[in-house]
Amino acid sequence: MTIEIKPLSPELAETFTSYINEMDFDHAPHWKFCNCQYYHVNCSSEEWRARSSAQNQELAHENIRNGIMKGFLAFDGDKPVGWINANDWRNYALLEDDEDLRELEGKTGLIVCFLIHPDYRQQGLAQSLLKTAVEDFRRQGYDRVAGKPFVWSAHPQRQYHGLPSMFEALGFEIVSEKNGELTCVLELK
């Protein structure tokens, strides 16, 4: 398997949303409409659930065009097989009041979502995407990268924030834990 990882760009917006829309979400059907916009919208749970897939797809296209949404897509040939949402934490409107992130001075990158095609899971693809994102943040002069993984052993396929072990393997340190969600930080400077 030869995987190529590409940064999300306006030219890949349709590829991104097609990948999301073609994904099998039997394990969490309500995720299908997200288009990875959940953290880009600051609204109540009720308002979020009232949004449609079309609204979120349109917002994804807009956010990709405007550079608000960033990350990396993994491809096996022309087929997208993995995604990581990796961005400046301040571009995630839902997290603007996150105490752990607000305390960090300087530029902080954040990893919020992984979406790996079922046929490519358990092969190190998420770890490769994470490494790529960390190196990109380093190249851009970020002070650190944070992640918010959690452990949900009853439904491991729902651990879309990644596994704590993935972050720890790259040197991230756990700085807090709230309700089972960890905040992991890797200092880059």
N, C-alpha and C positions, 0 to 999 in steps of 0.2 A: 504494500500500500504506500503510495507516494502522496503525501498531503501537502498542499500549498496553503499558507495562511496569508490572507490579504486584509488590509485595513478597510473598514466600511467607508464607502465613498458614494456620492450622488449616483454614479454610474451603476452601483450595486444595490440601489434602493429596491428596485423591483425583484431582484434576485433574493434579497433579504426577506421581503414580505412573502414571496412565493415559498421560500424555505419554511417560514413559520406556518403559513396556511396549509402546507402539505404534510406537516408533522403530525404524527399520531399522538394525540393527547388523551388516550383512553384512561390513563392513570390520573388525570386532572383535567377533565373536559372544559372547565371554566377558564383554563389558561389559554385556550386557543384564540380567544379574541384579543389578547393582551398586545401582541405585536411588540413586546418588550417596552411598553410605554408606561407601565405601572409606576415606576420611580420618577418618571418625567412629568407626572401630573400630581399636583397637590390638591387632593379633594378627599371628601369623606368616603368611607367604604360604600355607602349607599350610592353616592354619586358615581363612584368607579363602576359598580355593578350595573348601573343604568347606561353606561357607555356601550356603544356597539363595536363590533369588529371593524366595520368600515370606518368609524371615527378614529379608532386607534391606528388602523393602517394608514389613513390619511395623515394623522399626526406623525407617524413614523417617517413617512416620506418627507414631510415638512421638516422634521427635526434632523433628518439625515442631510437634506439640502442645506439647511442653515448651520450645520456643524454642531448642533446641540446634542445629537446622538452620535456616539462613537463606539468603536469596538473593532472586533476582528471576526471575519468569516473564514472557516476552514473548508477547503475544497479537495475532493478526490476527483481529479480530472475537472470536468465542468460541473460536477454535482456538489452543491453545498452540503456539508456534513456536520458542521459545528459552528457555534457562535459564542462569543463572550462580549458582554456589555461592559466596557471599560472606559471611564471618562473622568474628568475633573468632578470631584464630589459635589461641587456647587451647581452642576448641571442637572442634578437629581432633585427636582423641586420638592418631592415628597420627604426628602431627608434634611431639609433646610434647618430643622430644629433638633437634629440628632446631636445630643450632648457630646458623645465621643468624638464625632467628626469636627464639631465646632471648636473643641479644645486644641485641635492640631493647628499649629502655626505654619505659614508658608503654603506651598502648593501640594495638595494631596489628591492623588488619583484614587479611584474607587472601582472595585469590581462588584457588580450587583447580580449578574445573571450569566449562567451557562446554559446552552441548549445544544445537546449532542444527539445526533441521529441515533436511534436505537441500535442500528447495525454497527456503529462505531464506538459504542460505550465499552468501558473496561479495557481500553487499548492505549490509554495515556493521552488521548486527544485533548481533554480538558486541561491537563497539566501543560501540554504544549501551548495551548491558547493562553494560559495564565503566564507562562514564561515569556511569551511574545508581548503580552500587555505590559508586564513589568519592565522589560527592556525598552519598550516604547516610552513609558513614563520616564525612565532613566534618561533616554536620549533627549526628551523634551525638557529636562532640567527640573523635574518634580522632586520635592523633598522626600516624599514617601508614597507608598501605595497601601491602601487598606482594603480589607475584605470583610464580609459579614457572614461567614459560613455558619451552618447549624447542623446538628445531627438529628435525623428523623429516621431511626432504625426501622420503624413500622412501615415506612414508605420511602426507601432509599432513592427511588426514581424521582421523588419530589424535591430533592435537595439541590434546587436550581442555583443556590448561592455557592455551590462547590462544597467540598469536604474540608474540614479543618486540617486533615493530614496533607492535602494538596498545598495549602498555604504554608504549613510548618516545614514541608520538604524544601521550600524555597527560602526559608529563614524568617518568615513572618513570625512575630511574637504576639501572643494573645494578650491584649491590654484590658479587656473587660468581657463580662458575660452577663447578659440580661435575658431572662426567660428562655434560656437555651440557645440564644443567638450570640455568637462570639463576635468581637471586633478584633481583627488581627491586623498588625501593622508591620510593614517592612520599610525601614529607613533606607533611603537611597543616597543620602549625603552624609 
